[in-house]
C-alpha cells in the first residue's frame, strides 16, 4: 500500500504533476522546465530531486546539462499519465504547458546551449 500512497503524495503537488506530464512526453532540462512552467530553477530542481528519490525520473548528462525523463517502470504512474494525456483538454494548465513546450521549441533548443540566459 505504501508505494501507492507515495505516488499520490508525489502527484498531489501541482508543480511535480506538471513536470511528470511534460517528462512523459519529452526529455527536458531544468532550464526548459523552468521556462515552460514559469517556475524558478531552484524550485524545479527541488521537485526533480523528489521525483528521482521516488525512482520516477531518470537523468542523463549531456555536456554541462542534465536532462530528465519519466521512467516507464512504474505501471501505476504510467497508467495515470496515459489517462491524463488522453484527456488533456480537461486540464487547462497542462494544455498551456504543452503549448509553451510545443510553441517555443526554438527557444528551448537554445536555452541549454547558452548557460548565461537568465529565466
C-alpha positions as CSV (number, residue, x, y, z in Angstrom):
1,X,0.0,0.0,0.0
2,X,2.9,2.4,0.7
3,X,4.1,2.7,-2.9
4,X,0.6,3.7,-4.0
5,X,0.4,6.3,-1.2
6,X,3.8,7.7,-2.2
7,X,2.7,8.1,-5.8
8,X,-0.4,10.1,-4.7
9,X,1.8,12.2,-2.5
10,X,4.0,13.0,-5.4
11,X,1.1,13.8,-7.6
12,X,-0.6,16.0,-5.0
13,X,1.9,18.8,-5.7
14,X,0.9,20.8,-8.8
15,X,4.5,21.6,-9.9
16,X,5.5,17.9,-9.7
17,X,2.4,16.8,-11.6
18,X,3.1,19.3,-14.4
19,X,6.7,18.2,-14.5
20,X,5.7,14.5,-14.7
21,X,3.3,15.1,-17.6
22,X,5.9,17.1,-19.5
23,X,8.7,14.5,-18.9
24,X,6.3,11.7,-20.0
25,X,6.3,13.4,-23.4
26,X,9.9,14.8,-23.8
27,X,13.3,14.7,-22.3
28,X,13.9,18.2,-20.8
29,X,16.5,20.0,-18.7
30,X,15.9,22.3,-15.7
31,X,16.0,25.5,-17.7
32,X,13.4,24.2,-20.2
33,X,11.1,23.1,-17.4
34,X,11.6,26.4,-15.7
35,X,10.6,28.3,-18.8
36,X,7.6,26.1,-19.7
37,X,6.2,26.1,-16.2
38,X,7.2,29.7,-15.3
39,X,8.7,28.4,-12.1
40,X,12.2,29.2,-10.7
41,X,15.0,26.8,-11.5
42,X,15.7,26.1,-7.8
43,X,12.0,25.1,-7.4
44,X,12.2,22.8,-10.4
45,X,15.5,21.2,-9.1
46,X,13.9,20.6,-5.7
47,X,10.9,18.9,-7.3
48,X,13.1,16.8,-9.7
49,X,15.1,15.6,-6.7
50,X,11.9,14.3,-5.1
51,X,11.0,12.6,-8.3
52,X,14.4,11.0,-8.5
53,X,14.2,9.9,-4.9
54,X,10.9,8.2,-5.7
55,X,12.5,6.5,-8.6
56,X,10.1,8.0,-11.1
57,X,12.6,10.1,-13.1
58,X,15.8,9.2,-14.8
59,X,18.5,11.7,-15.8
60,X,21.3,11.8,-18.3
61,X,24.2,14.3,-18.5
62,X,24.8,16.0,-21.9
63,X,27.8,18.2,-21.6
64,X,27.1,20.7,-18.8
65,X,23.4,20.0,-18.6
66,X,21.3,17.2,-17.1
67,X,18.2,16.1,-19.0
68,X,15.3,14.3,-17.2
69,X,12.7,11.9,-18.5
70,X,9.9,10.0,-16.8
71,X,10.7,6.3,-16.2
72,X,8.3,3.7,-17.6
73,X,8.9,1.0,-15.0
74,X,6.2,2.2,-12.6
75,X,3.0,0.9,-14.1
76,X,0.7,2.8,-11.8
77,X,2.3,6.1,-12.8
78,X,2.4,5.1,-16.5
79,X,-1.4,4.4,-16.4
80,X,-2.1,7.7,-14.6
81,X,-0.1,9.7,-17.0
82,X,-1.6,8.0,-20.1
83,X,-5.1,8.8,-18.7
84,X,-4.1,12.4,-18.2
85,X,-2.6,12.8,-21.6
86,X,-5.6,11.1,-23.2
87,X,-7.9,13.7,-21.6
88,X,-5.6,16.7,-21.7
89,X,-8.4,19.0,-22.8
90,X,-9.9,18.6,-19.3
91,X,-6.8,20.1,-17.7
92,X,-6.3,23.7,-18.9
93,X,-3.0,24.3,-17.2
94,X,-1.5,21.2,-18.7
95,X,-2.7,22.4,-22.2
96,X,-0.9,25.7,-21.6
97,X,2.2,23.9,-20.5
98,X,2.1,21.7,-23.6
99,X,1.6,24.7,-25.9
100,X,4.5,26.6,-24.3
101,X,6.6,23.5,-24.9
102,X,5.5,23.0,-28.5
103,X,5.3,26.7,-29.4
104,X,8.7,27.6,-28.1
105,X,10.8,24.7,-29.3
106,X,13.4,27.0,-31.0
107,X,14.0,28.9,-27.8
108,X,14.1,25.7,-25.7
109,X,16.7,24.2,-28.1
110,X,18.9,27.2,-27.4
111,X,18.5,27.5,-23.6
112,X,20.9,24.7,-22.8
113,X,23.4,25.9,-25.3
114,X,23.6,29.3,-23.7
115,X,24.2,29.0,-19.9
116,X,24.2,32.8,-19.4
117,X,20.4,33.1,-20.2
118,X,18.6,34.1,-17.0
119,X,15.0,33.0,-16.7
